[in-house]
Amino acid sequence: MDLIYRLFIYLHVLSAVASIGPFFILLSIVKKLRTANEAELNAYLHTFRFVVLLTKHSGHVLVSTGVLLIFSGPWTWGTSWIIMTLLILFCSLFFLARAFSPTLRKFHQKDEDRTVLAAKLNRSIWIYIILLSTMLWLMVVKPVLW
């Protein structure tokens, strides 16, 4: 059982990296969205959508392995850092659903200002990074909050 638990931990950490890491790449892409021509814009938007999709699926693995770790490990659902992680997780799911796709669709509309849209995406990326980093901190430090 110890080997299986360690495998769950490895998959959990790997999926956390895959959920957070790609968003840092998006920060450089957002800068290029402001001035990209139509062909470049399509490539950047495709990359952006792919990263969001990748992190969503990594999040599925992250949640699944987290549940398996709770069932097979020493932690319970009532542990304060797990409750806070779940609370932030639900907030980040609602945020992710609304933060990127509606804004990405607006880039092809002629009357939209790309600078404003790029700034909105940049802000959303940082908010999401902070949410995910907070969850990561809770999982690593495992603070007793109450």
C-alpha positions in Angstrom: 0.0 0.0 0.0 2.9 2.3 0.7 4.0 2.1 -3.0 0.5 3.0 -4.2 0.3 5.9 -1.8 3.7 7.2 -3.1 2.5 6.8 -6.7 -0.6 8.9 -5.8 1.6 11.6 -4.3 3.8 11.6 -7.4 0.8 11.9 -9.7 -0.7 14.6 -7.5 2.5 16.7 -7.6 3.0 16.2 -11.3 -0.6 17.3 -12.0 -0.1 20.4 -9.7 2.9 21.4 -11.8 0.9 20.8 -15.0 -1.9 22.9 -13.6 0.1 25.9 -12.6 3.3 26.0 -14.8 1.7 26.6 -18.2 0.1 29.8 -17.0 3.5 31.5 -16.8 4.0 30.9 -20.5 0.7 32.6 -21.2 2.0 35.8 -19.7 4.4 36.3 -22.6 1.7 35.3 -25.1 -0.6 38.0 -23.7 1.9 40.7 -24.5 2.0 39.6 -28.1 -1.8 39.5 -28.5 -1.9 43.3 -28.5 0.0 43.8 -31.7 -0.3 40.4 -33.5 -1.5 40.3 -37.1 -4.5 38.0 -37.9 -2.4 34.8 -38.5 -0.3 35.3 -35.4 -3.4 36.1 -33.4 -5.0 32.8 -34.4 -1.8 30.9 -33.4 -1.5 32.7 -30.0 -5.2 32.2 -29.2 -5.0 28.5 -30.2 -2.0 28.2 -27.8 -3.9 30.0 -25.1 -6.9 27.8 -25.4 -4.7 24.7 -25.5 -3.0 25.7 -22.2 -6.3 26.3 -20.6 -7.6 22.9 -21.7 -4.4 21.2 -20.6 -4.6 22.8 -17.1 -8.3 21.8 -16.8 -7.4 18.2 -17.5 -4.4 18.3 -15.2 -6.8 19.7 -12.6 -9.0 16.6 -13.0 -6.0 14.4 -12.3 -5.1 16.7 -9.4 -8.5 16.4 -7.7 -8.8 12.7 -8.4 -5.4 11.9 -6.9 -6.2 14.3 -4.0 -9.3 12.3 -3.2 -7.3 9.0 -3.4 -4.7 10.5 -1.1 -7.3 11.4 1.5 -8.9 7.9 1.4 -5.5 6.1 1.6 -3.5 8.5 3.8 -3.5 9.9 7.3 -5.6 13.0 6.5 -9.3 13.4 6.9 -11.9 15.5 5.1 -12.2 17.6 8.3 -8.6 18.7 8.3 -8.5 22.5 8.1 -6.0 22.8 5.3 -8.0 20.3 3.2 -11.2 22.3 3.8 -9.5 25.6 2.8 -8.0 23.9 -0.3 -11.4 22.6 -1.4 -12.9 26.1 -0.8 -10.3 27.8 -3.0 -10.6 24.9 -5.5 -14.3 25.6 -6.0 -13.7 29.3 -6.3 -11.0 28.7 -8.9 -13.3 26.5 -10.9 -15.9 29.2 -11.2 -13.2 31.7 -11.9 -11.6 29.5 -14.6 -15.0 29.0 -16.3 -15.5 32.7 -16.7 -12.0 34.2 -16.9 -10.6 33.2 -20.2 -13.0 31.8 -22.9 -15.4 34.9 -23.1 -12.4 37.2 -23.4 -10.6 35.1 -25.9 -13.7 35.1 -28.2 -13.7 38.9 -28.2 -10.3 39.1 -29.9 -11.9 38.5 -33.3 -14.5 41.2 -32.9 -13.5 44.4 -34.8 -14.9 46.9 -32.2 -12.9 45.4 -29.3 -9.7 47.0 -28.0 -7.0 44.3 -27.9 -5.0 46.3 -25.3 -7.9 46.2 -22.9 -8.6 42.5 -23.6 -4.9 41.6 -23.2 -4.9 43.5 -19.9 -7.9 41.6 -18.7 -6.3 38.3 -19.7 -3.1 39.3 -17.9 -5.1 40.1 -14.7 -7.0 36.8 -14.9 -3.8 34.8 -15.4 -2.3 36.4 -12.2 -5.4 35.8 -10.2 -5.5 32.2 -11.3 -1.8 31.8 -10.5 -2.4 33.2 -7.0 -5.3 30.9 -6.4 -3.4 27.8 -7.5 -0.3 28.9 -5.6 -2.3 29.3 -2.5 -3.7 25.8 -2.8 -0.2 24.5 -3.5 1.0 26.3 -0.3 -1.8 24.7 1.7 -0.9 21.2 0.4 2.8 21.6 1.0 2.8 23.4 4.4 -0.4 21.7 5.7 -1.0 24.5 8.3 -3.4 24.0 11.2 -5.8 26.8 10.6 -8.3 26.0 13.4 
